[in-house]
Amino acid sequence: MSSVFSVIFEIIKKLFMIILERILKLIEENQITAYKLTSDCGLSNSAVSDWKSNKAKPGTDAVVKLAKYFNVSTDYLLGLTENPKPHY
């Protein structure tokens, strides 16, 4: 049973790494600061640095806010597609 939990843990860990990589890439591409992003999205000022240091993980609400802010799909942020554009 513990091997199942180990596999699940690794999948979740990889998912959060993908989300963080995509967020950081979008911050750089849009030439904004993490502070501006969190301020504009109504997130805590330390959200991005907390995610980078593994003090916290972006929740569902944050992922949705970030997708809307950057005009990308949540599927893109989650690493489910390479196409960043939302599918309306």
C-alpha positions as CSV (number, residue, x, y, z in Angstrom):
1,M,0.0,0.0,0.0
2,S,2.8,2.4,0.8
3,S,4.2,2.0,-2.8
4,V,0.8,3.3,-4.1
5,F,1.1,6.4,-1.9
6,S,4.7,6.9,-3.1
7,V,3.5,6.9,-6.7
8,I,0.7,9.2,-6.0
9,F,3.0,11.6,-4.1
10,E,5.5,11.6,-7.0
11,I,2.7,12.4,-9.5
12,I,1.4,15.3,-7.3
13,K,4.9,16.6,-6.8
14,K,5.5,16.6,-10.6
15,L,2.2,18.3,-11.2
16,F,3.1,21.2,-8.9
17,M,6.5,21.5,-10.5
18,I,4.8,21.8,-13.9
19,I,2.4,24.4,-12.6
20,L,5.2,26.5,-11.1
21,E,7.4,26.2,-14.2
22,R,4.5,27.5,-16.4
23,I,3.7,30.4,-14.0
24,L,7.3,31.5,-13.9
25,K,7.5,31.3,-17.7
26,L,4.4,33.4,-18.0
27,I,5.7,36.0,-15.5
28,E,8.9,36.2,-17.6
29,E,7.2,36.3,-21.0
30,N,4.8,39.1,-19.8
31,Q,7.7,41.0,-18.1
32,I,5.9,41.5,-14.8
33,T,6.9,41.0,-11.3
34,A,5.6,38.3,-9.0
35,Y,4.4,41.2,-6.8
36,K,2.3,42.7,-9.6
37,L,0.9,39.3,-10.5
38,T,-0.2,38.5,-6.9
39,S,-1.5,42.0,-6.4
40,D,-3.5,41.9,-9.7
41,C,-4.9,38.5,-8.9
42,G,-5.8,39.1,-5.3
43,L,-3.3,36.5,-4.0
44,S,-1.0,37.0,-1.0
45,N,2.1,39.0,-1.8
46,S,4.3,36.0,-0.9
47,A,2.4,33.4,-2.9
48,V,4.9,32.9,-5.7
49,S,7.9,32.8,-3.4
50,D,6.0,30.4,-1.1
51,W,5.3,28.2,-4.1
52,K,9.0,28.4,-5.2
53,S,10.2,27.4,-1.7
54,N,7.6,24.6,-1.3
55,K,6.0,26.4,1.7
56,A,2.7,26.3,-0.2
57,K,1.1,25.0,-3.3
58,P,-1.2,26.9,-5.7
59,G,-4.7,25.9,-5.1
60,T,-7.6,25.6,-7.5
61,D,-8.7,29.2,-7.1
62,A,-5.2,30.5,-7.7
63,V,-4.8,28.3,-10.9
64,V,-8.1,29.7,-12.2
65,K,-7.2,33.3,-11.4
66,L,-3.8,32.9,-13.0
67,A,-5.2,31.3,-16.1
68,K,-7.7,34.2,-16.5
69,Y,-5.0,36.8,-15.8
70,F,-2.6,35.3,-18.5
71,N,-5.4,34.4,-20.9
72,V,-4.3,30.7,-20.9
73,S,-6.2,27.6,-20.2
74,T,-6.1,25.8,-16.9
75,D,-5.1,22.7,-18.9
76,Y,-2.0,24.5,-20.0
77,L,-1.1,25.5,-16.4
78,L,-1.7,21.9,-15.3
79,G,0.6,20.6,-18.0
80,L,-2.3,18.7,-19.8
81,T,-1.6,20.5,-23.1
82,E,1.2,22.5,-24.7
83,N,-1.3,24.9,-26.3
84,P,-1.7,27.8,-23.9
85,K,-4.8,29.3,-25.5
86,P,-8.1,28.7,-23.7
87,H,-10.7,26.6,-25.5
88,Y,-14.0,28.6,-25.4
